[in-house]
Amino acid sequence: MKIKSKAAVTTVAAKKTDSAAKGAAKAAKKASAKTAERRVTFTVRAEAGKAVYLAGCFNQWNPTGKKMTDKKKDGVYSTTIKLAPGTYEYKFVIDGVWCADPENQDFVKNDCGTLNSVITVK
């Protein structure tokens, strides 16, 4: 009977080791994904007191997905988001009006016939 007991303990220990290895692999993958992300700051000038948001392919073009703030109350709105390396299209939404980034010369024509600004994160 002692042999059966030892076999059962060995099986349980093997399952725990496999589970721990899987957990460590998931944690390592998650950590490497986070280190690959870069902090990217978006800035736009608008009249003070406006409602300004950032929308793009990184937030499913949600027009109120990322609010931008005018900390100094001087009409310079900004926000920072984390993005993995890649190319992203975006626009600013100022009081409900979609606007390409006037400071960014990289843009593409979209399906609506207007322009989307483009940023490449390395």
Biopython code that builds the backbone (N, CA, C, O; Angstrom):
import numpy as np
from Bio.PDB.StructureBuilder import StructureBuilder

atoms = [
    (1, "MET", "N", (0.810, -1.183, 0.000)),
    (1, "MET", "CA", (0.000, 0.000, 0.000)),
    (1, "MET", "C", (0.861, 1.257, 0.000)),
    (1, "MET", "O", (0.454, 2.282, -0.548)),
    (2, "LYS", "N", (2.011, 1.195, 0.590)),
    (2, "LYS", "CA", (2.877, 2.354, 0.587)),
    (2, "LYS", "C", (3.294, 2.723, -0.834)),
    (2, "LYS", "O", (3.454, 3.905, -1.141)),
    (3, "ILE", "N", (3.470, 1.748, -1.689)),
    (3, "ILE", "CA", (3.857, 2.014, -3.078)),
    (3, "ILE", "C", (2.749, 2.782, -3.787)),
    (3, "ILE", "O", (3.037, 3.735, -4.511)),
    (4, "LYS", "N", (1.505, 2.399, -3.601)),
    (4, "LYS", "CA", (0.390, 3.102, -4.224)),
    (4, "LYS", "C", (0.331, 4.541, -3.720)),
    (4, "LYS", "O", (0.067, 5.461, -4.495)),
    (5, "SER", "N", (0.567, 4.734, -2.464)),
    (5, "SER", "CA", (0.521, 6.063, -1.888)),
    (5, "SER", "C", (1.621, 6.943, -2.493)),
    (5, "SER", "O", (1.382, 8.105, -2.824)),
    (6, "LYS", "N", (2.813, 6.387, -2.632)),
    (6, "LYS", "CA", (3.901, 7.154, -3.222)),
    (6, "LYS", "C", (3.605, 7.489, -4.678)),
    (6, "LYS", "O", (3.912, 8.590, -5.135)),
    (7, "ALA", "N", (3.019, 6.562, -5.402)),
    (7, "ALA", "CA", (2.693, 6.834, -6.803)),
    (7, "ALA", "C", (1.688, 7.973, -6.900)),
    (7, "ALA", "O", (1.809, 8.835, -7.771)),
    (8, "ALA", "N", (0.698, 7.983, -6.013)),
    (8, "ALA", "CA", (-0.302, 9.047, -6.036)),
    (8, "ALA", "C", (0.346, 10.391, -5.723)),
    (8, "ALA", "O", (0.013, 11.398, -6.347)),
    (9, "VAL", "N", (1.253, 10.415, -4.781)),
    (9, "VAL", "CA", (1.928, 11.658, -4.430)),
    (9, "VAL", "C", (2.794, 12.130, -5.589)),
    (9, "VAL", "O", (2.846, 13.326, -5.876)),
    (10, "THR", "N", (3.471, 11.210, -6.255)),
    (10, "THR", "CA", (4.313, 11.563, -7.392)),
    (10, "THR", "C", (3.469, 12.150, -8.515)),
    (10, "THR", "O", (3.882, 13.129, -9.137)),
    (11, "THR", "N", (2.306, 11.585, -8.789)),
    (11, "THR", "CA", (1.424, 12.087, -9.837)),
    (11, "THR", "C", (0.966, 13.502, -9.519)),
    (11, "THR", "O", (0.981, 14.368, -10.394)),
    (12, "VAL", "N", (0.564, 13.746, -8.293)),
    (12, "VAL", "CA", (0.101, 15.067, -7.892)),
    (12, "VAL", "C", (1.244, 16.066, -8.017)),
    (12, "VAL", "O", (1.028, 17.174, -8.508)),
    (13, "ALA", "N", (2.433, 15.717, -7.595)),
    (13, "ALA", "CA", (3.580, 16.602, -7.682)),
    (13, "ALA", "C", (3.886, 16.926, -9.142)),
    (13, "ALA", "O", (4.228, 18.067, -9.454)),
    (14, "ALA", "N", (3.773, 15.962, -10.032)),
    (14, "ALA", "CA", (4.025, 16.196, -11.448)),
    (14, "ALA", "C", (3.007, 17.168, -12.011)),
    (14, "ALA", "O", (3.369, 18.033, -12.808)),
    (15, "LYS", "N", (1.736, 17.054, -11.620)),
    (15, "LYS", "CA", (0.707, 17.970, -12.093)),
    (15, "LYS", "C", (0.989, 19.383, -11.608)),
    (15, "LYS", "O", (0.825, 20.344, -12.360)),
    (16, "LYS", "N", (1.410, 19.516, -10.357)),
    (16, "LYS", "CA", (1.714, 20.841, -9.823)),
    (16, "LYS", "C", (2.889, 21.454, -10.569)),
    (16, "LYS", "O", (2.876, 22.649, -10.865)),
    (17, "THR", "N", (3.896, 20.660, -10.875)),
    (17, "THR", "CA", (5.064, 21.160, -11.587)),
    (17, "THR", "C", (4.659, 21.618, -12.986)),
    (17, "THR", "O", (5.089, 22.683, -13.432)),
    (18, "ASP", "N", (3.833, 20.824, -13.691)),
    (18, "ASP", "CA", (3.365, 21.214, -15.020)),
    (18, "ASP", "C", (2.572, 22.515, -14.935)),
    (18, "ASP", "O", (2.745, 23.408, -15.764)),
    (19, "SER", "N", (1.715, 22.618, -13.947)),
    (19, "SER", "CA", (0.906, 23.824, -13.774)),
    (19, "SER", "C", (1.791, 25.027, -13.479)),
    (19, "SER", "O", (1.565, 26.112, -14.015)),
    (20, "ALA", "N", (2.788, 24.840, -12.638)),
    (20, "ALA", "CA", (3.701, 25.936, -12.308)),
    (20, "ALA", "C", (4.491, 26.367, -13.536)),
    (20, "ALA", "O", (4.718, 27.560, -13.739)),
    (21, "ALA", "N", (4.909, 25.413, -14.351)),
    (21, "ALA", "CA", (5.658, 25.738, -15.563)),
    (21, "ALA", "C", (4.784, 26.521, -16.541)),
    (21, "ALA", "O", (5.242, 27.482, -17.159)),
    (22, "LYS", "N", (3.532, 26.108, -16.677)),
    (22, "LYS", "CA", (2.608, 26.823, -17.569)),
    (22, "LYS", "C", (2.368, 28.237, -17.063)),
    (22, "LYS", "O", (2.334, 29.187, -17.845)),
    (23, "GLY", "N", (2.202, 28.373, -15.751)),
    (23, "GLY", "CA", (1.991, 29.693, -15.159)),
    (23, "GLY", "C", (3.201, 30.603, -15.362)),
    (23, "GLY", "O", (3.051, 31.790, -15.648)),
    (24, "ALA", "N", (4.394, 30.043, -15.213)),
    (24, "ALA", "CA", (5.621, 30.821, -15.410)),
    (24, "ALA", "C", (5.751, 31.245, -16.869)),
    (24, "ALA", "O", (6.182, 32.362, -17.154)),
    (25, "ALA", "N", (5.384, 30.365, -17.788)),
    (25, "ALA", "CA", (5.450, 30.694, -19.217)),
    (25, "ALA", "C", (4.476, 31.817, -19.553)),
    (25, "ALA", "O", (4.817, 32.730, -20.305)),
    (26, "LYS", "N", (3.267, 31.755, -19.000)),
    (26, "LYS", "CA", (2.284, 32.816, -19.235)),
    (26, "LYS", "C", (2.776, 34.143, -18.678)),
    (26, "LYS", "O", (2.635, 35.178, -19.328)),
    (27, "ALA", "N", (3.349, 34.121, -17.484)),
    (27, "ALA", "CA", (3.847, 35.343, -16.859)),
    (27, "ALA", "C", (4.990, 35.943, -17.680)),
    (27, "ALA", "O", (5.065, 37.160, -17.843)),
    (28, "ALA", "N", (5.879, 35.091, -18.195)),
    (28, "ALA", "CA", (6.994, 35.578, -19.010)),
    (28, "ALA", "C", (6.487, 36.197, -20.310)),
    (28, "ALA", "O", (6.988, 37.235, -20.743)),
    (29, "LYS", "N", (5.503, 35.566, -20.927)),
    (29, "LYS", "CA", (4.933, 36.082, -22.176)),
    (29, "LYS", "C", (4.269, 37.436, -21.929)),
    (29, "LYS", "O", (4.433, 38.362, -22.722)),
    (30, "LYS", "N", (3.524, 37.551, -20.837)),
    (30, "LYS", "CA", (2.838, 38.797, -20.497)),
    (30, "LYS", "C", (3.863, 39.902, -20.207)),
    (30, "LYS", "O", (3.678, 41.047, -20.622)),
    (31, "ALA", "N", (4.927, 39.562, -19.505)),
    (31, "ALA", "CA", (5.963, 40.543, -19.181)),
    (31, "ALA", "C", (6.670, 41.025, -20.436)),
    (31, "ALA", "O", (6.955, 42.216, -20.563)),
    (32, "SER", "N", (6.960, 40.117, -21.372)),
    (32, "SER", "CA", (7.640, 40.538, -22.598)),
    (32, "SER", "C", (6.727, 41.398, -23.453)),
    (32, "SER", "O", (7.208, 42.303, -24.134)),
    (33, "ALA", "N", (5.434, 41.146, -23.441)),
    (33, "ALA", "CA", (4.487, 41.968, -24.195)),
    (33, "ALA", "C", (4.440, 43.378, -23.609)),
    (33, "ALA", "O", (4.364, 44.357, -24.352)),
    (34, "LYS", "N", (4.485, 43.485, -22.291)),
    (34, "LYS", "CA", (4.440, 44.796, -21.659)),
    (34, "LYS", "C", (5.718, 45.580, -21.938)),
    (34, "LYS", "O", (5.661, 46.791, -22.151)),
    (35, "THR", "N", (6.865, 44.910, -21.940)),
    (35, "THR", "CA", (8.112, 45.620, -22.191)),
    (35, "THR", "C", (8.201, 46.072, -23.637)),
    (35, "THR", "O", (8.917, 47.029, -23.933)),
    (36, "ALA", "N", (7.499, 45.418, -24.540)),
    (36, "ALA", "CA", (7.527, 45.813, -25.942)),
    (36, "ALA", "C", (6.697, 47.070, -26.181)),
    (36, "ALA", "O", (6.925, 47.769, -27.168)),
    (37, "GLU", "N", (5.751, 47.373, -25.314)),
    (37, "GLU", "CA", (4.916, 48.554, -25.488)),
    (37, "GLU", "C", (5.711, 49.820, -25.201)),
    (37, "GLU", "O", (6.603, 49.844, -24.352)),
    (38, "ARG", "N", (5.361, 50.868, -25.933)),
    (38, "ARG", "CA", (6.001, 52.171, -25.765)),
    (38, "ARG", "C", (4.953, 53.194, -25.344)),
    (38, "ARG", "O", (3.798, 53.112, -25.759)),
    (39, "ARG", "N", (5.352, 54.144, -24.528)),
    (39, "ARG", "CA", (4.467, 55.250, -24.152)),
    (39, "ARG", "C", (4.524, 56.271, -25.283)),
    (39, "ARG", "O", (5.595, 56.766, -25.635)),
    (40, "VAL", "N", (3.360, 56.580, -25.845)),
    (40, "VAL", "CA", (3.269, 57.524, -26.950)),
    (40, "VAL", "C", (2.359, 58.664, -26.526)),
    (40, "VAL", "O", (1.234, 58.436, -26.082)),
    (41, "THR", "N", (2.846, 59.891, -26.663)),
    (41, "THR", "CA", (2.068, 61.067, -26.296)),
    (41, "THR", "C", (1.522, 61.737, -27.549)),
    (41, "THR", "O", (2.264, 62.012, -28.493)),
    (42, "PHE", "N", (0.226, 61.994, -27.548)),
    (42, "PHE", "CA", (-0.458, 62.686, -28.630)),
    (42, "PHE", "C", (-0.810, 64.080, -28.128)),
    (42, "PHE", "O", (-1.275, 64.238, -26.999)),
    (43, "THR", "N", (-0.587, 65.092, -28.964)),
    (43, "THR", "CA", (-0.851, 66.482, -28.591)),
    (43, "THR", "C", (-1.543, 67.195, -29.741)),
    (43, "THR", "O", (-1.203, 66.984, -30.905)),
    (44, "VAL", "N", (-2.518, 68.045, -29.413)),
    (44, "VAL", "CA", (-3.200, 68.853, -30.426)),
    (44, "VAL", "C", (-3.591, 70.187, -29.803)),
    (44, "VAL", "O", (-3.897, 70.265, -28.614)),
    (45, "ARG", "N", (-3.578, 71.237, -30.624)),
    (45, "ARG", "CA", (-4.033, 72.561, -30.180)),
    (45, "ARG", "C", (-5.498, 72.730, -30.540)),
    (45, "ARG", "O", (-5.922, 72.393, -31.646)),
    (46, "ALA", "N", (-6.257, 73.249, -29.606)),
    (46, "ALA", "CA", (-7.671, 73.563, -29.826)),
    (46, "ALA", "C", (-8.022, 74.687, -28.861)),
    (46, "ALA", "O", (-7.236, 75.015, -27.973)),
    (47, "GLU", "N", (-9.187, 75.270, -29.031)),
    (47, "GLU", "CA", (-9.597, 76.326, -28.103)),
    (47, "GLU", "C", (-9.728, 75.740, -26.700)),
    (47, "GLU", "O", (-10.173, 74.606, -26.523)),
    (48, "ALA", "N", (-9.335, 76.528, -25.719)),
    (48, "ALA", "CA", (-9.472, 76.090, -24.326)),
    (48, "ALA", "C", (-10.946, 75.837, -24.028)),
    (48, "ALA", "O", (-11.822, 76.563, -24.497)),
    (49, "GLY", "N", (-11.200, 74.813, -23.253)),
    (49, "GLY", "CA", (-12.566, 74.488, -22.856)),
    (49, "GLY", "C", (-13.282, 73.517, -23.780)),
    (49, "GLY", "O", (-14.440, 73.176, -23.539)),
    (50, "LYS", "N", (-12.617, 73.068, -24.825)),
    (50, "LYS", "CA", (-13.228, 72.116, -25.752)),
    (50, "LYS", "C", (-13.158, 70.700, -25.179)),
    (50, "LYS", "O", (-12.331, 70.408, -24.316)),
    (51, "ALA", "N", (-14.037, 69.827, -25.672)),
    (51, "ALA", "CA", (-13.982, 68.404, -25.331)),
    (51, "ALA", "C", (-13.154, 67.737, -26.422)),
    (51, "ALA", "O", (-13.579, 67.674, -27.576)),
    (52, "VAL", "N", (-11.967, 67.237, -26.062)),
    (52, "VAL", "CA", (-11.039, 66.684, -27.047)),
    (52, "VAL", "C", (-10.729, 65.236, -26.680)),
    (52, "VAL", "O", (-10.415, 64.914, -25.534)),
    (53, "TYR", "N", (-10.830, 64.369, -27.701)),
    (53, "TYR", "CA", (-10.583, 62.935, -27.520)),
    (53, "TYR", "C", (-9.647, 62.428, -28.599)),
    (53, "TYR", "O", (-9.507, 63.040, -29.659)),
    (54, "LEU", "N", (-9.006, 61.300, -28.317)),
    (54, "LEU", "CA", (-8.159, 60.602, -29.272)),
    (54, "LEU", "C", (-8.877, 59.325, -29.678)),
    (54, "LEU", "O", (-9.292, 58.542, -28.824)),
    (55, "ALA", "N", (-9.023, 59.115, -30.980)),
    (55, "ALA", "CA", (-9.646, 57.894, -31.487)),
    (55, "ALA", "C", (-8.736, 57.303, -32.558)),
    (55, "ALA", "O", (-8.091, 58.032, -33.312)),
    (56, "GLY", "N", (-8.692, 55.991, -32.615)),
    (56, "GLY", "CA", (-7.861, 55.350, -33.632)),
    (56, "GLY", "C", (-8.089, 53.858, -33.680)),
    (56, "GLY", "O", (-8.938, 53.315, -32.972)),
    (57, "CYS", "N", (-7.317, 53.207, -34.526)),
    (57, "CYS", "CA", (-7.455, 51.760, -34.661)),
    (57, "CYS", "C", (-7.097, 51.050, -33.357)),
    (57, "CYS", "O", (-7.516, 49.911, -33.148)),
    (58, "PHE", "N", (-6.333, 51.697, -32.477)),
    (58, "PHE", "CA", (-5.936, 51.107, -31.198)),
    (58, "PHE", "C", (-7.056, 51.103, -30.167)),
    (58, "PHE", "O", (-6.944, 50.415, -29.152)),
    (59, "ASN", "N", (-8.144, 51.859, -30.399)),
    (59, "ASN", "CA", (-9.299, 51.809, -29.487)),
    (59, "ASN", "C", (-10.613, 51.655, -30.258)),
    (59, "ASN", "O", (-11.661, 52.148, -29.840)),
    (60, "GLN", "N", (-10.526, 50.959, -31.394)),
    (60, "GLN", "CA", (-11.682, 50.654, -32.238)),
    (60, "GLN", "C", (-12.418, 51.920, -32.674)),
    (60, "GLN", "O", (-13.638, 51.908, -32.833)),
    (61, "TRP", "N", (-11.680, 53.003, -32.864)),
    (61, "TRP", "CA", (-12.215, 54.275, -33.344)),
    (61, "TRP", "C", (-13.330, 54.813, -32.450)),
    (61, "TRP", "O", (-14.263, 55.457, -32.930)),
    (62, "ASN", "N", (-13.229, 54.549, -31.169)),
    (62, "ASN", "CA", (-14.215, 55.050, -30.202)),
    (62, "ASN", "C", (-14.024, 56.566, -30.064)),
    (62, "ASN", "O", (-12.970, 57.007, -29.604)),
    (63, "PRO", "N", (-15.031, 57.377, -30.456)),
    (63, "PRO", "CA", (-14.870, 58.832, -30.440)),
    (63, "PRO", "C", (-14.745, 59.442, -29.046)),
    (63, "PRO", "O", (-14.372, 60.608, -28.917)),
    (64, "THR", "N", (-15.047, 58.685, -28.016)),
    (64, "THR", "CA", (-14.863, 59.170, -26.644)),
    (64, "THR", "C", (-14.019, 58.180, -25.848)),
    (64, "THR", "O", (-14.108, 58.121, -24.621)),
    (65, "GLY", "N", (-13.210, 57.414, -26.544)),
    (65, "GLY", "CA", (-12.424, 56.356, -25.905)),
    (65, "GLY", "C", (-11.276, 56.845, -25.052)),
    (65, "GLY", "O", (-10.960, 56.231, -24.033)),
    (66, "LYS", "N", (-10.636, 57.953, -25.453)),
    (66, "LYS", "CA", (-9.481, 58.445, -24.693)),
    (66, "LYS", "C", (-9.537, 59.973, -24.623)),
    (66, "LYS", "O", (-9.224, 60.666, -25.590)),
    (67, "LYS", "N", (-9.938, 60.473, -23.466)),
    (67, "LYS", "CA", (-10.065, 61.920, -23.269)),
    (67, "LYS", "C", (-8.672, 62.543, -23.178)),
    (67, "LYS", "O", (-7.767, 62.001, -22.545)),
    (68, "MET", "N", (-8.532, 63.694, -23.827)),
    (68, "MET", "CA", (-7.281, 64.440, -23.781)),
    (68, "MET", "C", (-7.470, 65.624, -22.820)),
    (68, "MET", "O", (-8.565, 66.178, -22.715)),
    (69, "THR", "N", (-6.408, 65.996, -22.135)),
    (69, "THR", "CA", (-6.527, 67.059, -21.138)),
    (69, "THR", "C", (-5.700, 68.279, -21.508)),
    (69, "THR", "O", (-4.663, 68.178, -22.164)),
    (70, "ASP", "N", (-6.181, 69.426, -21.074)),
    (70, "ASP", "CA", (-5.520, 70.717, -21.247)),
    (70, "ASP", "C", (-5.087, 71.164, -19.863)),
    (70, "ASP", "O", (-5.746, 71.996, -19.239)),
    (71, "LYS", "N", (-3.985, 70.616, -19.383)),
    (71, "LYS", "CA", (-3.563, 70.839, -17.997)),
    (71, "LYS", "C", (-3.259, 72.299, -17.682)),
    (71, "LYS", "O", (-3.545, 72.763, -16.577)),
    (72, "LYS", "N", (-2.688, 73.025, -18.628)),
    (72, "LYS", "CA", (-2.320, 74.420, -18.372)),
    (72, "LYS", "C", (-3.421, 75.402, -18.787)),
    (72, "LYS", "O", (-3.268, 76.614, -18.636)),
    (73, "LYS", "N", (-4.514, 74.877, -19.304)),
    (73, "LYS", "CA", (-5.636, 75.712, -19.770)),
    (73, "LYS", "C", (-5.199, 76.710, -20.848)),
    (73, "LYS", "O", (-5.685, 77.839, -20.912)),
    (74, "ASP", "N", (-4.254, 76.249, -21.701)),
    (74, "ASP", "CA", (-3.749, 77.105, -22.772)),
    (74, "ASP", "C", (-4.129, 76.609, -24.168)),
    (74, "ASP", "O", (-3.632, 77.118, -25.172)),
    (75, "GLY", "N", (-5.008, 75.619, -24.222)),
    (75, "GLY", "CA", (-5.450, 75.094, -25.507)),
    (75, "GLY", "C", (-4.574, 73.995, -26.075)),
    (75, "GLY", "O", (-4.759, 73.599, -27.226)),
    (76, "VAL", "N", (-3.623, 73.490, -25.298)),
    (76, "VAL", "CA", (-2.778, 72.372, -25.740)),
    (76, "VAL", "C", (-3.257, 71.123, -25.006)),
    (76, "VAL", "O", (-3.046, 70.975, -23.802)),
    (77, "TYR", "N", (-3.901, 70.234, -25.745)),
    (77, "TYR", "CA", (-4.465, 69.010, -25.183)),
    (77, "TYR", "C", (-3.500, 67.862, -25.439)),
    (77, "TYR", "O", (-2.889, 67.781, -26.504)),
    (78, "SER", "N", (-3.365, 66.978, -24.461)),
    (78, "SER", "CA", (-2.481, 65.829, -24.652)),
    (78, "SER", "C", (-2.981, 64.626, -23.873)),
    (78, "SER", "O", (-3.757, 64.738, -22.924)),
    (79, "THR", "N", (-2.506, 63.480, -24.314)),
    (79, "THR", "CA", (-2.754, 62.219, -23.617)),
    (79, "THR", "C", (-1.636, 61.262, -24.001)),
    (79, "THR", "O", (-1.040, 61.387, -25.071)),
    (80, "THR", "N", (-1.360, 60.316, -23.130)),
    (80, "THR", "CA", (-0.331, 59.316, -23.381)),
    (80, "THR", "C", (-0.953, 57.938, -23.279)),
    (80, "THR", "O", (-1.697, 57.640, -22.344)),
    (81, "ILE", "N", (-0.632, 57.091, -24.269)),
    (81, "ILE", "CA", (-1.111, 55.709, -24.257)),
    (81, "ILE", "C", (0.063, 54.785, -24.536)),
    (81, "ILE", "O", (1.093, 55.216, -25.054)),
    (82, "LYS", "N", (-0.095, 53.520, -24.194)),
    (82, "LYS", "CA", (0.920, 52.513, -24.478)),
    (82, "LYS", "C", (0.545, 51.786, -25.767)),
    (82, "LYS", "O", (-0.585, 51.329, -25.938)),
    (83, "LEU", "N", (1.526, 51.692, -26.668)),
    (83, "LEU", "CA", (1.313, 51.000, -27.934)),
    (83, "LEU", "C", (2.479, 50.067, -28.216)),
    (83, "LEU", "O", (3.635, 50.411, -27.970)),
    (84, "ALA", "N", (2.175, 48.901, -28.726)),
    (84, "ALA", "CA", (3.208, 47.969, -29.167)),
    (84, "ALA", "C", (3.789, 48.483, -30.479)),
    (84, "ALA", "O", (3.131, 49.257, -31.174)),
    (85, "PRO", "N", (4.995, 48.076, -30.835)),
    (85, "PRO", "CA", (5.548, 48.504, -32.116)),
    (85, "PRO", "C", (4.594, 48.150, -33.261)),
    (85, "PRO", "O", (4.009, 47.067, -33.291)),
    (86, "GLY", "N", (4.455, 49.077, -34.190)),
    (86, "GLY", "CA", (3.566, 48.881, -35.327)),
    (86, "GLY", "C", (3.124, 50.223, -35.881)),
    (86, "GLY", "O", (3.576, 51.275, -35.429)),
    (87, "THR", "N", (2.237, 50.176, -36.863)),
    (87, "THR", "CA", (1.716, 51.378, -37.501)),
    (87, "THR", "C", (0.252, 51.535, -37.135)),
    (87, "THR", "O", (-0.515, 50.574, -37.199)),
    (88, "TYR", "N", (-0.141, 52.745, -36.751)),
    (88, "TYR", "CA", (-1.492, 53.016, -36.270)),
    (88, "TYR", "C", (-2.074, 54.247, -36.968)),
    (88, "TYR", "O", (-1.362, 55.214, -37.241)),
    (89, "GLU", "N", (-3.369, 54.196, -37.250)),
    (89, "GLU", "CA", (-4.098, 55.335, -37.778)),
    (89, "GLU", "C", (-4.905, 55.946, -36.632)),
    (89, "GLU", "O", (-5.390, 55.237, -35.750)),
    (90, "TYR", "N", (-5.039, 57.277, -36.661)),
    (90, "TYR", "CA", (-5.761, 57.951, -35.580)),
    (90, "TYR", "C", (-6.307, 59.290, -36.051)),
    (90, "TYR", "O", (-5.928, 59.804, -37.104)),
    (91, "LYS", "N", (-7.208, 59.842, -35.244)),
    (91, "LYS", "CA", (-7.752, 61.183, -35.435)),
    (91, "LYS", "C", (-8.062, 61.770, -34.066)),
    (91, "LYS", "O", (-8.172, 61.050, -33.073)),
    (92, "PHE", "N", (-8.201, 63.087, -34.034)),
    (92, "PHE", "CA", (-8.680, 63.764, -32.842)),
    (92, "PHE", "C", (-10.156, 64.058, -33.046)),
    (92, "PHE", "O", (-10.597, 64.322, -34.164)),
    (93, "VAL", "N", (-10.915, 64.010, -31.964)),
    (93, "VAL", "CA", (-12.336, 64.361, -32.015)),
    (93, "VAL", "C", (-12.502, 65.575, -31.100)),
    (93, "VAL", "O", (-12.415, 65.468, -29.877)),
    (94, "ILE", "N", (-12.742, 66.729, -31.721)),
    (94, "ILE", "CA", (-12.824, 67.991, -30.984)),
    (94, "ILE", "C", (-14.264, 68.480, -31.034)),
    (94, "ILE", "O", (-14.767, 68.858, -32.092)),
    (95, "ASP", "N", (-14.915, 68.467, -29.890)),
    (95, "ASP", "CA", (-16.350, 68.807, -29.804)),
    (95, "ASP", "C", (-17.169, 68.053, -30.849)),
    (95, "ASP", "O", (-18.046, 68.626, -31.495)),
    (96, "GLY", "N", (-16.878, 66.774, -31.007)),
    (96, "GLY", "CA", (-17.632, 65.910, -31.915)),
    (96, "GLY", "C", (-17.179, 65.955, -33.363)),
    (96, "GLY", "O", (-17.713, 65.214, -34.189)),
    (97, "VAL", "N", (-16.209, 66.801, -33.700)),
    (97, "VAL", "CA", (-15.718, 66.910, -35.078)),
    (97, "VAL", "C", (-14.405, 66.129, -35.203)),
    (97, "VAL", "O", (-13.458, 66.365, -34.452)),
    (98, "TRP", "N", (-14.363, 65.196, -36.162)),
    (98, "TRP", "CA", (-13.184, 64.374, -36.395)),
    (98, "TRP", "C", (-12.150, 65.188, -37.157)),
    (98, "TRP", "O", (-12.468, 65.786, -38.185)),
    (99, "CYS", "N", (-10.903, 65.216, -36.658)),
    (99, "CYS", "CA", (-9.843, 66.024, -37.266)),
    (99, "CYS", "C", (-8.558, 65.212, -37.370)),
    (99, "CYS", "O", (-8.159, 64.533, -36.424)),
    (100, "ALA", "N", (-7.912, 65.294, -38.543)),
    (100, "ALA", "CA", (-6.578, 64.715, -38.681)),
    (100, "ALA", "C", (-5.609, 65.584, -37.877)),
    (100, "ALA", "O", (-5.898, 66.746, -37.591)),
    (101, "ASP", "N", (-4.479, 65.020, -37.523)),
    (101, "ASP", "CA", (-3.460, 65.729, -36.749)),
    (101, "ASP", "C", (-2.786, 66.766, -37.647)),
    (101, "ASP", "O", (-2.093, 66.393, -38.593)),
    (102, "PRO", "N", (-2.975, 68.066, -37.369)),
    (102, "PRO", "CA", (-2.389, 69.087, -38.240)),
    (102, "PRO", "C", (-0.856, 69.145, -38.168)),
    (102, "PRO", "O", (-0.222, 69.730, -39.046)),
    (103, "GLU", "N", (-0.263, 68.553, -37.142)),
    (103, "GLU", "CA", (1.190, 68.567, -36.976)),
    (103, "GLU", "C", (1.865, 67.333, -37.560)),
    (103, "GLU", "O", (3.092, 67.234, -37.547)),
    (104, "ASN", "N", (1.077, 66.390, -38.073)),
    (104, "ASN", "CA", (1.625, 65.137, -38.596)),
    (104, "ASN", "C", (1.418, 65.091, -40.112)),
    (104, "ASN", "O", (0.287, 65.126, -40.597)),
    (105, "GLN", "N", (2.517, 65.012, -40.840)),
    (105, "GLN", "CA", (2.445, 64.985, -42.303)),
    (105, "GLN", "C", (2.210, 63.579, -42.857)),
    (105, "GLN", "O", (2.051, 63.414, -44.067)),
    (106, "ASP", "N", (2.185, 62.563, -41.988)),
    (106, "ASP", "CA", (1.930, 61.184, -42.419)),
    (106, "ASP", "C", (0.443, 60.902, -42.283)),
    (106, "ASP", "O", (-0.113, 60.958, -41.186)),
    (107, "PHE", "N", (-0.190, 60.602, -43.396)),
    (107, "PHE", "CA", (-1.630, 60.330, -43.378)),
    (107, "PHE", "C", (-1.999, 59.407, -44.527)),
    (107, "PHE", "O", (-1.240, 59.243, -45.482)),
    (108, "VAL", "N", (-3.182, 58.806, -44.416)),
    (108, "VAL", "CA", (-3.733, 57.957, -45.462)),
    (108, "VAL", "C", (-5.200, 58.318, -45.660)),
    (108, "VAL", "O", (-5.858, 58.816, -44.746)),
    (109, "LYS", "N", (-5.694, 58.065, -46.846)),
    (109, "LYS", "CA", (-7.107, 58.293, -47.127)),
    (109, "LYS", "C", (-7.889, 57.121, -46.548)),
    (109, "LYS", "O", (-7.471, 55.970, -46.670)),
    (110, "ASN", "N", (-9.029, 57.414, -45.915)),
    (110, "ASN", "CA", (-9.837, 56.353, -45.315)),
    (110, "ASN", "C", (-11.059, 56.051, -46.182)),
    (110, "ASN", "O", (-11.250, 56.677, -47.225)),
    (111, "ASP", "N", (-11.879, 55.104, -45.758)),
    (111, "ASP", "CA", (-13.063, 54.687, -46.507)),
    (111, "ASP", "C", (-14.132, 55.772, -46.599)),
    (111, "ASP", "O", (-15.019, 55.693, -47.448)),
    (112, "CYS", "N", (-14.058, 56.785, -45.734)),
    (112, "CYS", "CA", (-15.036, 57.882, -45.741)),
    (112, "CYS", "C", (-14.623, 59.006, -46.686)),
    (112, "CYS", "O", (-15.358, 59.978, -46.863)),
    (113, "GLY", "N", (-13.449, 58.870, -47.287)),
    (113, "GLY", "CA", (-12.967, 59.902, -48.198)),
    (113, "GLY", "C", (-12.221, 61.022, -47.502)),
    (113, "GLY", "O", (-11.886, 62.024, -48.135)),
    (114, "THR", "N", (-11.951, 60.875, -46.209)),
    (114, "THR", "CA", (-11.180, 61.870, -45.471)),
    (114, "THR", "C", (-9.814, 61.277, -45.133)),
    (114, "THR", "O", (-9.492, 60.174, -45.575)),
    (115, "LEU", "N", (-9.022, 61.990, -44.363)),
    (115, "LEU", "CA", (-7.672, 61.538, -44.032)),
    (115, "LEU", "C", (-7.564, 61.084, -42.589)),
    (115, "LEU", "O", (-8.167, 61.665, -41.687)),
    (116, "ASN", "N", (-6.782, 60.033, -42.392)),
    (116, "ASN", "CA", (-6.415, 59.575, -41.051)),
    (116, "ASN", "C", (-4.926, 59.840, -40.883)),
    (116, "ASN", "O", (-4.142, 59.592, -41.799)),
    (117, "SER", "N", (-4.540, 60.335, -39.732)),
    (117, "SER", "CA", (-3.125, 60.506, -39.421)),
    (117, "SER", "C", (-2.531, 59.141, -39.124)),
    (117, "SER", "O", (-3.232, 58.237, -38.669)),
    (118, "VAL", "N", (-1.239, 58.992, -39.382)),
    (118, "VAL", "CA", (-0.564, 57.709, -39.196)),
    (118, "VAL", "C", (0.650, 57.919, -38.315)),
    (118, "VAL", "O", (1.405, 58.875, -38.494)),
    (119, "ILE", "N", (0.834, 57.013, -37.355)),
    (119, "ILE", "CA", (2.023, 57.028, -36.502)),
    (119, "ILE", "C", (2.630, 55.630, -36.511)),
    (119, "ILE", "O", (1.916, 54.629, -36.471)),
    (120, "THR", "N", (3.965, 55.578, -36.564)),
    (120, "THR", "CA", (4.669, 54.309, -36.505)),
    (120, "THR", "C", (5.453, 54.263, -35.200)),
    (120, "THR", "O", (6.260, 55.148, -34.915)),
    (121, "VAL", "N", (5.209, 53.232, -34.421)),
    (121, "VAL", "CA", (5.897, 53.029, -33.144)),
    (121, "VAL", "C", (6.964, 51.982, -33.371)),
    (121, "VAL", "O", (6.687, 50.900, -33.888)),
    (122, "LYS", "N", (8.191, 52.306, -32.981)),
    (122, "LYS", "CA", (9.312, 51.366, -33.189)),
    (122, "LYS", "C", (9.755, 50.769, -31.889)),
    (122, "LYS", "O", (10.682, 49.959, -31.866)),
]
sb = StructureBuilder()
sb.init_structure("model")
sb.init_model(0)
sb.init_chain("A")
sb.init_seg("    ")
for serial, (resi, resn, name, xyz) in enumerate(atoms, 1):
    if name == "N":
        sb.init_residue(resn, " ", resi, " ")
    sb.init_atom(name, np.array(xyz, "f"), 0.0, 1.0, " ", f" {name:<3s}", serial, name[0])
structure = sb.get_structure()
